[in-house]
Amino acid sequence: HAVMPYYLIQGTYHIVGQSPDADSVKFRATNPALWSNIETDNRAAFERNLATEAGVIQLRLQGIDALETHYSPPPLKAPDDLKDKRHPTLTEPPTGAYRQLVHMSLYSTGELLNMLGVTGVKWRTFGKSTYISEAQVSSGPVTGVIKTKLQDAIPGYIICNDVEQNGRPLAWAFAGNSGLTDGSVISTDKLAEMLEFSVNYRLLRRGMVYPLFFMGLAGKLRKKLSEASQASHDDARSLPDGR
């Protein structure tokens, strides 16, 4: 499986009024034209996503998977031989009654946000939506407590080389300014050197997320992520009982 070129894209993260997870966060490119460099079979889905929120798009962080903050499974389809049948005492579970461990997902999401310079996060649930209603933002053109969607613009950059089937760029996410030219081509060797500064790697090293490797992820990157995951397990095993 050929590895597509990686591109560095400078931009801003947006979390107020959004529903980030520890593996998914909204981002706006400073120069949207750079998105055209990304070679992907999922261009149409990406373009649809990009058009829905003024150029702000949901990233799928590469190499990791996290518990969801706002997901519950859809209802199961009844087998054909059971359709329209009822039981006197057994009932179907209500839709959305099963959730992942929300306190753990919120904690790992909080760690992601801290790495981007965001604290004091308040979540709100309205109907079926759970989102951040306000946050304390320490960097960008507007700092302090922000309560208005898209008013936050938290500086950062991503390194990306593909888009997944739901139209989300597969990204390595970093806080702050790269010091490199926006749109730079990043080799796999260079990315491997930068990897430990990425939010992806840092979350995995702290045991906040699981490793998850998409097809085409270079072996050099897989190795570093696997080592980070193993190190986090070793750290956890060394903790005294009760912690």
C-alpha positions as CSV (number, residue, x, y, z in Angstrom):
1,H,0.0,0.0,0.0
2,A,1.7,3.2,-1.2
3,V,2.1,5.9,1.4
4,M,0.8,9.3,0.1
5,P,2.9,12.4,0.7
6,Y,2.3,14.2,4.1
7,Y,1.5,17.9,4.1
8,L,1.8,20.3,7.0
9,I,-1.3,22.6,7.3
10,Q,-1.3,25.5,9.7
11,G,-4.6,26.6,11.2
12,T,-6.8,26.9,14.2
13,Y,-8.8,24.5,16.4
14,H,-12.4,25.2,17.4
15,I,-14.0,23.6,20.4
16,V,-16.7,25.9,21.8
17,G,-20.1,24.8,20.5
18,Q,-18.5,21.6,19.3
19,S,-18.4,18.0,20.5
20,P,-14.8,16.9,20.4
21,D,-13.5,13.5,21.5
22,A,-10.0,12.5,22.3
23,D,-9.6,11.3,18.7
24,S,-11.6,14.0,16.9
25,V,-11.6,17.8,16.9
26,K,-12.6,20.6,14.6
27,F,-9.9,22.5,12.6
28,R,-9.8,25.4,10.1
29,A,-6.9,25.7,7.7
30,T,-5.3,29.2,7.5
31,N,-4.8,28.5,3.7
32,P,-7.8,26.3,2.6
33,A,-6.1,25.9,-0.9
34,L,-3.7,23.5,0.8
35,W,-6.4,20.9,1.2
36,S,-6.2,20.3,-2.6
37,N,-2.7,18.8,-2.1
38,I,-4.2,15.8,-0.2
39,E,-4.6,12.8,-2.4
40,T,-7.7,10.9,-1.4
41,D,-10.4,8.7,-2.8
42,N,-12.8,10.4,-0.4
43,R,-12.6,13.9,-1.9
44,A,-16.4,14.3,-2.4
45,A,-17.2,13.5,1.2
46,F,-14.4,15.8,2.4
47,E,-15.7,18.7,0.2
48,R,-19.2,18.3,1.6
49,N,-17.9,18.4,5.1
50,L,-15.8,21.4,4.4
51,A,-18.8,23.4,3.0
52,T,-21.0,22.8,6.0
53,E,-19.3,25.0,8.6
54,A,-17.4,27.8,6.8
55,G,-14.2,25.8,6.3
56,V,-14.1,24.3,9.8
57,I,-13.8,20.5,9.5
58,Q,-13.8,17.5,11.8
59,L,-10.4,15.8,12.0
60,R,-9.9,12.1,12.7
61,L,-6.7,11.8,14.7
62,Q,-4.4,9.2,13.1
63,G,-3.1,6.2,15.0
64,I,-5.5,6.3,18.0
65,D,-9.0,5.5,19.0
66,A,-10.9,7.0,22.0
67,L,-14.1,6.4,24.0
68,E,-16.9,8.6,22.7
69,T,-18.3,11.6,24.6
70,H,-21.6,11.7,22.7
71,Y,-22.2,8.4,21.0
72,S,-24.8,5.8,21.7
73,P,-25.5,2.8,19.5
74,P,-28.4,2.8,17.1
75,P,-31.3,0.3,17.7
76,L,-30.6,-3.2,16.5
77,K,-32.6,-4.4,13.5
78,A,-35.0,-7.2,14.5
79,P,-34.4,-10.6,12.9
80,D,-37.0,-11.4,10.2
81,D,-38.4,-14.3,12.2
82,L,-39.0,-12.0,15.2
83,K,-40.5,-9.0,13.5
84,D,-43.9,-7.9,15.0
85,K,-43.7,-10.5,17.8
86,R,-44.1,-9.5,21.4
87,H,-43.2,-11.2,24.7
88,P,-45.4,-10.8,27.8
89,T,-42.5,-9.8,30.1
90,L,-39.5,-9.0,27.9
91,T,-39.2,-5.7,26.1
92,E,-36.6,-4.1,23.8
93,P,-34.1,-1.8,25.4
94,P,-34.8,1.8,24.7
95,T,-32.8,3.4,21.9
96,G,-29.6,5.0,23.2
97,A,-29.8,3.4,26.6
98,Y,-26.3,2.0,26.4
99,R,-23.3,4.4,26.3
100,Q,-19.6,4.2,26.7
101,L,-18.1,5.3,30.0
102,V,-18.8,9.0,29.7
103,H,-16.6,10.1,32.7
104,M,-13.6,8.4,31.1
105,S,-14.2,9.8,27.7
106,L,-14.7,13.3,29.1
107,Y,-11.4,12.9,31.0
108,S,-9.4,11.9,28.0
109,T,-11.1,14.7,25.9
110,G,-10.1,17.1,28.6
111,E,-6.5,16.0,28.3
112,L,-6.6,16.6,24.6
113,L,-8.0,20.1,25.2
114,N,-5.4,20.8,27.9
115,M,-2.7,20.0,25.3
116,L,-4.2,22.6,23.0
117,G,-4.2,25.2,25.8
118,V,-7.9,24.9,26.7
119,T,-9.2,24.6,30.3
120,G,-12.3,25.3,32.3
121,V,-14.5,23.4,29.9
122,K,-18.2,23.2,30.5
123,W,-20.4,20.6,28.7
124,R,-24.1,21.0,27.9
125,T,-26.6,18.5,26.8
126,F,-29.5,19.7,24.8
127,G,-31.8,17.0,23.3
128,K,-29.6,14.5,21.7
129,S,-26.6,16.9,21.5
130,T,-23.8,17.1,23.9
131,Y,-21.4,20.0,23.3
132,I,-19.0,22.4,24.9
133,S,-20.9,25.5,26.0
134,E,-17.9,27.5,27.2
135,A,-14.1,27.1,27.8
136,Q,-11.1,29.1,29.0
137,V,-8.8,29.6,26.0
138,S,-5.2,30.7,26.6
139,S,-4.0,31.3,23.0
140,G,-5.2,32.8,19.7
141,P,-6.8,36.1,18.8
142,V,-9.5,35.8,21.5
143,T,-8.5,34.5,24.9
144,G,-10.3,34.1,28.2
145,V,-13.7,32.5,28.7
146,I,-15.3,32.0,25.3
147,K,-19.0,31.1,25.0
148,T,-19.6,31.8,21.3
149,K,-19.2,29.2,18.6
150,L,-16.3,29.8,16.2
151,Q,-15.1,32.8,18.3
152,D,-12.3,30.6,19.6
153,A,-9.3,30.2,17.2
154,I,-6.7,28.1,19.0
155,P,-3.4,28.1,17.0
156,G,-2.1,24.7,15.8
157,Y,-1.1,22.7,12.8
158,I,-1.7,19.2,11.4
159,I,0.2,16.8,9.3
160,C,-2.1,14.9,6.9
161,N,-1.9,12.6,3.9
162,D,-5.4,11.2,3.5
163,V,-9.1,11.5,4.2
164,E,-11.2,8.7,5.7
165,Q,-14.5,7.5,4.2
166,N,-16.6,9.9,6.3
167,G,-14.7,12.8,4.8
168,R,-12.6,13.5,7.9
169,P,-8.9,14.3,7.3
170,L,-6.6,11.7,8.9
171,A,-4.4,14.0,10.9
172,W,-1.5,14.2,13.3
173,A,-2.4,17.2,15.5
174,F,0.0,19.7,17.1
175,A,-0.5,22.8,19.3
176,G,1.1,26.1,18.5
177,N,3.2,27.1,15.5
178,S,5.4,24.6,13.6
179,G,8.1,27.0,12.6
180,L,7.9,25.4,9.2
181,T,6.4,26.8,6.0
182,D,2.7,26.3,5.7
183,G,2.1,23.6,3.1
184,S,5.5,21.9,3.5
185,V,5.9,18.3,2.4
186,I,6.8,16.2,5.4
187,S,8.7,12.9,4.8
188,T,7.8,9.9,6.9
189,D,11.3,10.1,8.5
190,K,10.7,13.7,9.5
191,L,7.2,12.9,10.8
192,A,8.6,10.1,12.9
193,E,11.0,12.6,14.5
194,M,8.1,15.0,15.2
195,L,5.6,12.3,16.3
196,E,6.2,12.5,20.1
197,F,5.2,16.2,20.0
198,S,1.8,15.4,18.5
199,V,-1.3,15.3,20.5
200,N,-1.9,11.8,19.1
201,Y,1.3,10.4,20.5
202,R,1.1,12.2,23.8
203,L,-2.5,10.9,24.5
204,L,-1.4,7.4,23.7
205,R,1.7,7.7,25.9
206,R,-0.4,8.8,28.8
207,G,-2.8,5.9,28.4
208,M,-5.7,8.1,27.5
209,V,-6.5,6.4,24.1
210,Y,-6.1,3.1,22.4
211,P,-3.8,2.4,19.4
212,L,-5.7,2.1,16.1
213,F,-3.7,1.8,12.9
214,F,-5.4,2.6,9.5
215,M,-4.2,0.8,6.4
216,G,-1.2,2.6,4.9
217,L,0.2,3.8,8.2
218,A,4.0,3.6,7.8
219,G,5.8,0.9,9.8
220,K,8.1,3.4,11.3
221,L,5.1,5.3,12.8
222,R,3.4,2.2,13.9
223,K,6.5,1.1,15.8
224,K,6.7,4.4,17.7
225,L,3.0,4.3,18.6
226,S,3.2,0.7,19.7
227,E,6.2,1.5,21.9
228,A,4.3,4.5,23.4
229,S,1.3,2.3,24.1
230,Q,3.4,-0.4,25.7
231,A,5.2,2.2,27.9
232,S,1.8,3.5,29.2
233,H,0.8,0.0,30.1
234,D,4.1,-0.5,31.9
235,D,3.6,2.8,33.8
236,A,0.1,1.7,34.8
237,R,1.3,-1.7,36.1
238,S,3.9,0.1,38.3
239,L,1.4,2.2,40.1
240,P,0.6,1.1,43.7
241,D,-2.7,-0.6,44.4
242,G,-5.6,1.8,44.9
243,R,-4.4,4.4,42.6
